[in-house]
């Protein structure tokens, strides 16, 4: 997978650190709860997510 296909949605460890007025909460892995999640763009334009902490992927 090319490096440009990954976009990290939350560079910090907890959703509380990025939440507040006018700021959405961080995306969390449904498997381990980590907010270290990358958005992966597929060849057909689809979007899925990969947890960089545990490797779980979902769309």
mmCIF file of the N, C-alpha and C atoms, coordinates in Angstrom:
data_MODEL
# 
_entry.id   MODEL 
# 
loop_
_atom_site.group_PDB 
_atom_site.id 
_atom_site.type_symbol 
_atom_site.label_atom_id 
_atom_site.label_alt_id 
_atom_site.label_comp_id 
_atom_site.label_asym_id 
_atom_site.label_entity_id 
_atom_site.label_seq_id 
_atom_site.pdbx_PDB_ins_code 
_atom_site.Cartn_x 
_atom_site.Cartn_y 
_atom_site.Cartn_z 
_atom_site.occupancy 
_atom_site.B_iso_or_equiv 
_atom_site.pdbx_formal_charge 
_atom_site.auth_seq_id 
_atom_site.auth_comp_id 
_atom_site.auth_asym_id 
_atom_site.auth_atom_id 
_atom_site.pdbx_PDB_model_num 
ATOM 1   N N  . UNK A 1 1  ? 0.843   -1.167 0.000  1.00 0.00 ? 1  UNK A N  1 
ATOM 2   C CA . UNK A 1 1  ? 0.000   0.000  0.000  1.00 0.00 ? 1  UNK A CA 1 
ATOM 3   C C  . UNK A 1 1  ? 0.898   1.244  0.000  1.00 0.00 ? 1  UNK A C  1 
ATOM 4   N N  . UNK A 1 2  ? 0.618   2.201  -0.871 1.00 0.00 ? 2  UNK A N  1 
ATOM 5   C CA . UNK A 1 2  ? 1.457   3.400  -0.905 1.00 0.00 ? 2  UNK A CA 1 
ATOM 6   C C  . UNK A 1 2  ? 1.294   4.246  0.350  1.00 0.00 ? 2  UNK A C  1 
ATOM 7   N N  . UNK A 1 3  ? 2.363   4.898  0.752  1.00 0.00 ? 3  UNK A N  1 
ATOM 8   C CA . UNK A 1 3  ? 2.347   5.703  1.981  1.00 0.00 ? 3  UNK A CA 1 
ATOM 9   C C  . UNK A 1 3  ? 1.335   6.826  1.899  1.00 0.00 ? 3  UNK A C  1 
ATOM 10  N N  . UNK A 1 4  ? 1.092   7.365  0.707  1.00 0.00 ? 4  UNK A N  1 
ATOM 11  C CA . UNK A 1 4  ? 0.143   8.466  0.598  1.00 0.00 ? 4  UNK A CA 1 
ATOM 12  C C  . UNK A 1 4  ? -1.302  8.040  0.823  1.00 0.00 ? 4  UNK A C  1 
ATOM 13  N N  . UNK A 1 5  ? -1.568  6.743  0.872  1.00 0.00 ? 5  UNK A N  1 
ATOM 14  C CA . UNK A 1 5  ? -2.927  6.259  1.072  1.00 0.00 ? 5  UNK A CA 1 
ATOM 15  C C  . UNK A 1 5  ? -3.366  6.348  2.528  1.00 0.00 ? 5  UNK A C  1 
ATOM 16  N N  . UNK A 1 6  ? -2.439  6.581  3.432  1.00 0.00 ? 6  UNK A N  1 
ATOM 17  C CA . UNK A 1 6  ? -2.793  6.660  4.847  1.00 0.00 ? 6  UNK A CA 1 
ATOM 18  C C  . UNK A 1 6  ? -2.949  8.105  5.285  1.00 0.00 ? 6  UNK A C  1 
ATOM 19  N N  . UNK A 1 7  ? -4.007  8.378  6.013  1.00 0.00 ? 7  UNK A N  1 
ATOM 20  C CA . UNK A 1 7  ? -4.184  9.686  6.621  1.00 0.00 ? 7  UNK A CA 1 
ATOM 21  C C  . UNK A 1 7  ? -4.550  9.458  8.068  1.00 0.00 ? 7  UNK A C  1 
ATOM 22  N N  . UNK A 1 8  ? -3.696  9.871  8.976  1.00 0.00 ? 8  UNK A N  1 
ATOM 23  C CA . UNK A 1 8  ? -3.948  9.640  10.381 1.00 0.00 ? 8  UNK A CA 1 
ATOM 24  C C  . UNK A 1 8  ? -4.975  10.633 10.877 1.00 0.00 ? 8  UNK A C  1 
ATOM 25  N N  . UNK A 1 9  ? -6.020  10.112 11.512 1.00 0.00 ? 9  UNK A N  1 
ATOM 26  C CA . UNK A 1 9  ? -7.119  10.967 11.925 1.00 0.00 ? 9  UNK A CA 1 
ATOM 27  C C  . UNK A 1 9  ? -6.911  11.556 13.299 1.00 0.00 ? 9  UNK A C  1 
ATOM 28  N N  . UNK A 1 10 ? -6.004  10.994 14.089 1.00 0.00 ? 10 UNK A N  1 
ATOM 29  C CA . UNK A 1 10 ? -5.793  11.510 15.432 1.00 0.00 ? 10 UNK A CA 1 
ATOM 30  C C  . UNK A 1 10 ? -4.355  11.276 15.850 1.00 0.00 ? 10 UNK A C  1 
ATOM 31  N N  . UNK A 1 11 ? -3.543  12.331 15.897 1.00 0.00 ? 11 UNK A N  1 
ATOM 32  C CA . UNK A 1 11 ? -2.146  12.147 16.241 1.00 0.00 ? 11 UNK A CA 1 
ATOM 33  C C  . UNK A 1 11 ? -1.865  12.046 17.728 1.00 0.00 ? 11 UNK A C  1 
ATOM 34  N N  . UNK A 1 12 ? -2.876  12.135 18.565 1.00 0.00 ? 12 UNK A N  1 
ATOM 35  C CA . UNK A 1 12 ? -2.681  12.063 20.007 1.00 0.00 ? 12 UNK A CA 1 
ATOM 36  C C  . UNK A 1 12 ? -3.309  10.805 20.566 1.00 0.00 ? 12 UNK A C  1 
ATOM 37  N N  . UNK A 1 13 ? -3.024  10.495 21.825 1.00 0.00 ? 13 UNK A N  1 
ATOM 38  C CA . UNK A 1 13 ? -3.422  9.221  22.402 1.00 0.00 ? 13 UNK A CA 1 
ATOM 39  C C  . UNK A 1 13 ? -4.848  9.097  22.880 1.00 0.00 ? 13 UNK A C  1 
ATOM 40  N N  . UNK A 1 14 ? -5.532  10.183 23.180 1.00 0.00 ? 14 UNK A N  1 
ATOM 41  C CA . UNK A 1 14 ? -6.874  10.052 23.735 1.00 0.00 ? 14 UNK A CA 1 
ATOM 42  C C  . UNK A 1 14 ? -7.846  10.986 23.047 1.00 0.00 ? 14 UNK A C  1 
ATOM 43  N N  . UNK A 1 15 ? -9.098  10.574 22.900 1.00 0.00 ? 15 UNK A N  1 
ATOM 44  C CA . UNK A 1 15 ? -10.093 11.430 22.276 1.00 0.00 ? 15 UNK A CA 1 
ATOM 45  C C  . UNK A 1 15 ? -10.345 12.694 23.087 1.00 0.00 ? 15 UNK A C  1 
ATOM 46  N N  . UNK A 1 16 ? -10.189 12.645 24.396 1.00 0.00 ? 16 UNK A N  1 
ATOM 47  C CA . UNK A 1 16 ? -10.442 13.811 25.238 1.00 0.00 ? 16 UNK A CA 1 
ATOM 48  C C  . UNK A 1 16 ? -9.481  14.943 24.919 1.00 0.00 ? 16 UNK A C  1 
ATOM 49  N N  . UNK A 1 17 ? -8.309  14.600 24.434 1.00 0.00 ? 17 UNK A N  1 
ATOM 50  C CA . UNK A 1 17 ? -7.312  15.621 24.138 1.00 0.00 ? 17 UNK A CA 1 
ATOM 51  C C  . UNK A 1 17 ? -7.668  16.435 22.904 1.00 0.00 ? 17 UNK A C  1 
ATOM 52  N N  . UNK A 1 18 ? -8.553  15.921 22.064 1.00 0.00 ? 18 UNK A N  1 
ATOM 53  C CA . UNK A 1 18 ? -8.918  16.653 20.855 1.00 0.00 ? 18 UNK A CA 1 
ATOM 54  C C  . UNK A 1 18 ? -10.378 17.083 20.846 1.00 0.00 ? 18 UNK A C  1 
ATOM 55  N N  . UNK A 1 19 ? -11.094 16.833 21.903 1.00 0.00 ? 19 UNK A N  1 
ATOM 56  C CA . UNK A 1 19 ? -12.495 17.227 21.931 1.00 0.00 ? 19 UNK A CA 1 
ATOM 57  C C  . UNK A 1 19 ? -12.641 18.575 22.622 1.00 0.00 ? 19 UNK A C  1 
ATOM 58  N N  . UNK A 1 20 ? -13.696 19.231 22.304 1.00 0.00 ? 20 UNK A N  1 
ATOM 59  C CA . UNK A 1 20 ? -13.958 20.541 22.877 1.00 0.00 ? 20 UNK A CA 1 
ATOM 60  C C  . UNK A 1 20 ? -14.923 21.274 21.969 1.00 0.00 ? 20 UNK A C  1 
ATOM 61  N N  . UNK A 1 21 ? -15.210 22.524 22.274 1.00 0.00 ? 21 UNK A N  1 
ATOM 62  C CA . UNK A 1 21 ? -16.142 23.291 21.440 1.00 0.00 ? 21 UNK A CA 1 
ATOM 63  C C  . UNK A 1 21 ? -15.636 23.412 20.005 1.00 0.00 ? 21 UNK A C  1 
ATOM 64  N N  . UNK A 1 22 ? -16.454 22.978 19.070 1.00 0.00 ? 22 UNK A N  1 
ATOM 65  C CA . UNK A 1 22 ? -16.089 23.077 17.673 1.00 0.00 ? 22 UNK A CA 1 
ATOM 66  C C  . UNK A 1 22 ? -15.152 21.988 17.183 1.00 0.00 ? 22 UNK A C  1 
ATOM 67  N N  . UNK A 1 23 ? -14.781 21.047 18.031 1.00 0.00 ? 23 UNK A N  1 
ATOM 68  C CA . UNK A 1 23 ? -13.874 19.969 17.641 1.00 0.00 ? 23 UNK A CA 1 
ATOM 69  C C  . UNK A 1 23 ? -14.585 18.643 17.859 1.00 0.00 ? 23 UNK A C  1 
ATOM 70  N N  . UNK A 1 24 ? -14.587 17.781 16.832 1.00 0.00 ? 24 UNK A N  1 
ATOM 71  C CA . UNK A 1 24 ? -15.211 16.473 16.960 1.00 0.00 ? 24 UNK A CA 1 
ATOM 72  C C  . UNK A 1 24 ? -14.366 15.534 17.793 1.00 0.00 ? 24 UNK A C  1 
ATOM 73  N N  . UNK A 1 25 ? -14.953 14.450 18.228 1.00 0.00 ? 25 UNK A N  1 
ATOM 74  C CA . UNK A 1 25 ? -14.186 13.465 18.989 1.00 0.00 ? 25 UNK A CA 1 
ATOM 75  C C  . UNK A 1 25 ? -13.385 12.597 18.038 1.00 0.00 ? 25 UNK A C  1 
ATOM 76  N N  . UNK A 1 26 ? -12.307 12.031 18.517 1.00 0.00 ? 26 UNK A N  1 
ATOM 77  C CA . UNK A 1 26 ? -11.427 11.204 17.696 1.00 0.00 ? 26 UNK A CA 1 
ATOM 78  C C  . UNK A 1 26 ? -12.087 9.874  17.388 1.00 0.00 ? 26 UNK A C  1 
ATOM 79  N N  . UNK A 1 27 ? -11.762 9.346  16.234 1.00 0.00 ? 27 UNK A N  1 
ATOM 80  C CA . UNK A 1 27 ? -12.225 8.024  15.844 1.00 0.00 ? 27 UNK A CA 1 
ATOM 81  C C  . UNK A 1 27 ? -11.491 6.989  16.684 1.00 0.00 ? 27 UNK A C  1 
ATOM 82  N N  . UNK A 1 28 ? -12.215 6.001  17.178 1.00 0.00 ? 28 UNK A N  1 
ATOM 83  C CA . UNK A 1 28 ? -11.604 4.970  18.020 1.00 0.00 ? 28 UNK A CA 1 
ATOM 84  C C  . UNK A 1 28 ? -11.780 3.601  17.408 1.00 0.00 ? 28 UNK A C  1 
ATOM 85  N N  . UNK A 1 29 ? -10.803 2.746  17.629 1.00 0.00 ? 29 UNK A N  1 
ATOM 86  C CA . UNK A 1 29 ? -10.860 1.368  17.161 1.00 0.00 ? 29 UNK A CA 1 
ATOM 87  C C  . UNK A 1 29 ? -11.936 0.619  17.933 1.00 0.00 ? 29 UNK A C  1 
ATOM 88  N N  . UNK A 1 30 ? -12.844 -0.063 17.234 1.00 0.00 ? 30 UNK A N  1 
ATOM 89  C CA . UNK A 1 30 ? -13.884 -0.823 17.931 1.00 0.00 ? 30 UNK A CA 1 
ATOM 90  C C  . UNK A 1 30 ? -13.343 -2.074 18.628 1.00 0.00 ? 30 UNK A C  1 
ATOM 91  N N  . UNK A 1 31 ? -12.123 -2.477 18.285 1.00 0.00 ? 31 UNK A N  1 
ATOM 92  C CA . UNK A 1 31 ? -11.542 -3.669 18.880 1.00 0.00 ? 31 UNK A CA 1 
ATOM 93  C C  . UNK A 1 31 ? -10.788 -3.366 20.171 1.00 0.00 ? 31 UNK A C  1 
ATOM 94  N N  . UNK A 1 32 ? -9.878  -2.365 20.109 1.00 0.00 ? 32 UNK A N  1 
ATOM 95  C CA . UNK A 1 32 ? -9.040  -2.097 21.289 1.00 0.00 ? 32 UNK A CA 1 
ATOM 96  C C  . UNK A 1 32 ? -9.291  -0.735 21.929 1.00 0.00 ? 32 UNK A C  1 
ATOM 97  N N  . UNK A 1 33 ? -10.045 0.149  21.267 1.00 0.00 ? 33 UNK A N  1 
ATOM 98  C CA . UNK A 1 33 ? -10.362 1.453  21.828 1.00 0.00 ? 33 UNK A CA 1 
ATOM 99  C C  . UNK A 1 33 ? -9.316  2.525  21.571 1.00 0.00 ? 33 UNK A C  1 
ATOM 100 N N  . UNK A 1 34 ? -8.235  2.195  20.883 1.00 0.00 ? 34 UNK A N  1 
ATOM 101 C CA . UNK A 1 34 ? -7.179  3.173  20.606 1.00 0.00 ? 34 UNK A CA 1 
ATOM 102 C C  . UNK A 1 34 ? -7.686  4.236  19.631 1.00 0.00 ? 34 UNK A C  1 
ATOM 103 N N  . UNK A 1 35 ? -7.174  5.439  19.771 1.00 0.00 ? 35 UNK A N  1 
ATOM 104 C CA . UNK A 1 35 ? -7.510  6.506  18.825 1.00 0.00 ? 35 UNK A CA 1 
ATOM 105 C C  . UNK A 1 35 ? -6.445  6.653  17.745 1.00 0.00 ? 35 UNK A C  1 
ATOM 106 N N  . UNK A 1 36 ? -5.500  5.721  17.694 1.00 0.00 ? 36 UNK A N  1 
ATOM 107 C CA . UNK A 1 36 ? -4.482  5.728  16.639 1.00 0.00 ? 36 UNK A CA 1 
ATOM 108 C C  . UNK A 1 36 ? -5.045  4.984  15.434 1.00 0.00 ? 36 UNK A C  1 
ATOM 109 N N  . UNK A 1 37 ? -5.781  5.728  14.618 1.00 0.00 ? 37 UNK A N  1 
ATOM 110 C CA . UNK A 1 37 ? -6.514  5.142  13.504 1.00 0.00 ? 37 UNK A CA 1 
ATOM 111 C C  . UNK A 1 37 ? -6.105  5.838  12.210 1.00 0.00 ? 37 UNK A C  1 
ATOM 112 N N  . UNK A 1 38 ? -5.837  5.055  11.183 1.00 0.00 ? 38 UNK A N  1 
ATOM 113 C CA . UNK A 1 38 ? -5.509  5.587  9.860  1.00 0.00 ? 38 UNK A CA 1 
ATOM 114 C C  . UNK A 1 38 ? -6.696  5.377  8.937  1.00 0.00 ? 38 UNK A C  1 
ATOM 115 N N  . UNK A 1 39 ? -6.965  6.379  8.104  1.00 0.00 ? 39 UNK A N  1 
ATOM 116 C CA . UNK A 1 39 ? -7.997  6.266  7.088  1.00 0.00 ? 39 UNK A CA 1 
ATOM 117 C C  . UNK A 1 39 ? -7.320  5.780  5.817  1.00 0.00 ? 39 UNK A C  1 
ATOM 118 N N  . UNK A 1 40 ? -7.835  4.702  5.240  1.00 0.00 ? 40 UNK A N  1 
ATOM 119 C CA . UNK A 1 40 ? -7.230  4.100  4.054  1.00 0.00 ? 40 UNK A CA 1 
ATOM 120 C C  . UNK A 1 40 ? -8.179  4.293  2.884  1.00 0.00 ? 40 UNK A C  1 
ATOM 121 N N  . UNK A 1 41 ? -7.640  4.845  1.802  1.00 0.00 ? 41 UNK A N  1 
ATOM 122 C CA . UNK A 1 41 ? -8.439  5.065  0.600  1.00 0.00 ? 41 UNK A CA 1 
ATOM 123 C C  . UNK A 1 41 ? -8.207  3.906  -0.356 1.00 0.00 ? 41 UNK A C  1 
ATOM 124 N N  . UNK A 1 42 ? -9.299  3.268  -0.764 1.00 0.00 ? 42 UNK A N  1 
ATOM 125 C CA . UNK A 1 42 ? -9.192  2.114  -1.648 1.00 0.00 ? 42 UNK A CA 1 
ATOM 126 C C  . UNK A 1 42 ? -9.100  2.503  -3.112 1.00 0.00 ? 42 UNK A C  1 
ATOM 127 N N  . UNK A 1 43 ? -8.774  1.545  -3.965 1.00 0.00 ? 43 UNK A N  1 
ATOM 128 C CA . UNK A 1 43 ? -8.639  1.777  -5.404 1.00 0.00 ? 43 UNK A CA 1 
ATOM 129 C C  . UNK A 1 43 ? -9.950  2.216  -6.044 1.00 0.00 ? 43 UNK A C  1 
ATOM 130 N N  . UNK A 1 44 ? -11.065 1.727  -5.520 1.00 0.00 ? 44 UNK A N  1 
ATOM 131 C CA . UNK A 1 44 ? -12.363 2.050  -6.104 1.00 0.00 ? 44 UNK A CA 1 
ATOM 132 C C  . UNK A 1 44 ? -13.019 3.260  -5.429 1.00 0.00 ? 44 UNK A C  1 
ATOM 133 N N  . UNK A 1 45 ? -12.256 4.007  -4.649 1.00 0.00 ? 45 UNK A N  1 
ATOM 134 C CA . UNK A 1 45 ? -12.800 5.202  -4.011 1.00 0.00 ? 45 UNK A CA 1 
ATOM 135 C C  . UNK A 1 45 ? -13.399 4.959  -2.650 1.00 0.00 ? 45 UNK A C  1 
ATOM 136 N N  . UNK A 1 46 ? -13.447 3.725  -2.208 1.00 0.00 ? 46 UNK A N  1 
ATOM 137 C CA . UNK A 1 46 ? -13.987 3.418  -0.891 1.00 0.00 ? 46 UNK A CA 1 
ATOM 138 C C  . UNK A 1 46 ? -13.034 3.843  0.213  1.00 0.00 ? 46 UNK A C  1 
ATOM 139 N N  . UNK A 1 47 ? -13.569 3.981  1.408  1.00 0.00 ? 47 UNK A N  1 
ATOM 140 C CA . UNK A 1 47 ? -12.769 4.383  2.564  1.00 0.00 ? 47 UNK A CA 1 
ATOM 141 C C  . UNK A 1 47 ? -12.908 3.326  3.646  1.00 0.00 ? 47 UNK A C  1 
ATOM 142 N N  . UNK A 1 48 ? -11.800 2.928  4.226  1.00 0.00 ? 48 UNK A N  1 
ATOM 143 C CA . UNK A 1 48 ? -11.830 2.045  5.379  1.00 0.00 ? 48 UNK A CA 1 
ATOM 144 C C  . UNK A 1 48 ? -10.833 2.582  6.399  1.00 0.00 ? 48 UNK A C  1 
ATOM 145 N N  . UNK A 1 49 ? -10.787 1.960  7.549  1.00 0.00 ? 49 UNK A N  1 
ATOM 146 C CA . UNK A 1 49 ? -9.965  2.427  8.647  1.00 0.00 ? 49 UNK A CA 1 
ATOM 147 C C  . UNK A 1 49 ? -9.118  1.280  9.178  1.00 0.00 ? 49 UNK A C  1 
ATOM 148 N N  . UNK A 1 50 ? -7.915  1.590  9.640  1.00 0.00 ? 50 UNK A N  1 
ATOM 149 C CA . UNK A 1 50 ? -7.009  0.596  10.211 1.00 0.00 ? 50 UNK A CA 1 
ATOM 150 C C  . UNK A 1 50 ? -6.460  1.152  11.517 1.00 0.00 ? 50 UNK A C  1 
ATOM 151 N N  . UNK A 1 51 ? -6.552  0.359  12.568 1.00 0.00 ? 51 UNK A N  1 
ATOM 152 C CA . UNK A 1 51 ? -5.967  0.746  13.848 1.00 0.00 ? 51 UNK A CA 1 
ATOM 153 C C  . UNK A 1 51 ? -4.473  0.466  13.787 1.00 0.00 ? 51 UNK A C  1 
ATOM 154 N N  . UNK A 1 52 ? -3.662  1.507  14.026 1.00 0.00 ? 52 UNK A N  1 
ATOM 155 C CA . UNK A 1 52 ? -2.216  1.312  13.970 1.00 0.00 ? 52 UNK A CA 1 
ATOM 156 C C  . UNK A 1 52 ? -1.672  0.729  15.271 1.00 0.00 ? 52 UNK A C  1 
ATOM 157 N N  . UNK A 1 53 ? -2.529  0.596  16.275 1.00 0.00 ? 53 UNK A N  1 
ATOM 158 C CA . UNK A 1 53 ? -2.108  -0.004 17.541 1.00 0.00 ? 53 UNK A CA 1 
ATOM 159 C C  . UNK A 1 53 ? -2.267  -1.528 17.511 1.00 0.00 ? 53 UNK A C  1 
ATOM 160 N N  . UNK A 1 54 ? -3.414  -2.006 17.002 1.00 0.00 ? 54 UNK A N  1 
ATOM 161 C CA . UNK A 1 54 ? -3.667  -3.451 17.046 1.00 0.00 ? 54 UNK A CA 1 
ATOM 162 C C  . UNK A 1 54 ? -3.813  -4.102 15.670 1.00 0.00 ? 54 UNK A C  1 
ATOM 163 N N  . UNK A 1 55 ? -3.922  -3.301 14.613 1.00 0.00 ? 55 UNK A N  1 
ATOM 164 C CA . UNK A 1 55 ? -4.021  -3.858 13.268 1.00 0.00 ? 55 UNK A CA 1 
ATOM 165 C C  . UNK A 1 55 ? -5.431  -4.163 12.790 1.00 0.00 ? 55 UNK A C  1 
ATOM 166 N N  . UNK A 1 56 ? -6.427  -3.944 13.635 1.00 0.00 ? 56 UNK A N  1 
ATOM 167 C CA . UNK A 1 56 ? -7.819  -4.205 13.258 1.00 0.00 ? 56 UNK A CA 1 
ATOM 168 C C  . UNK A 1 56 ? -8.225  -3.261 12.131 1.00 0.00 ? 56 UNK A C  1 
ATOM 169 N N  . UNK A 1 57 ? -8.977  -3.750 11.145 1.00 0.00 ? 57 UNK A N  1 
ATOM 170 C CA . UNK A 1 57 ? -9.455  -2.886 10.069 1.00 0.00 ? 57 UNK A CA 1 
ATOM 171 C C  . UNK A 1 57 ? -10.971 -3.014 9.948  1.00 0.00 ? 57 UNK A C  1 
ATOM 172 N N  . UNK A 1 58 ? -11.608 -1.932 9.527  1.00 0.00 ? 58 UNK A N  1 
ATOM 173 C CA . UNK A 1 58 ? -13.052 -1.896 9.367  1.00 0.00 ? 58 UNK A CA 1 
ATOM 174 C C  . UNK A 1 58 ? -13.426 -0.799 8.398  1.00 0.00 ? 58 UNK A C  1 
ATOM 175 N N  . UNK A 1 59 ? -14.687 -0.816 7.953  1.00 0.00 ? 59 UNK A N  1 
ATOM 176 C CA . UNK A 1 59 ? -15.155 0.239  7.054  1.00 0.00 ? 59 UNK A CA 1 
ATOM 177 C C  . UNK A 1 59 ? -16.526 0.721  7.482  1.00 0.00 ? 59 UNK A C  1 
# 
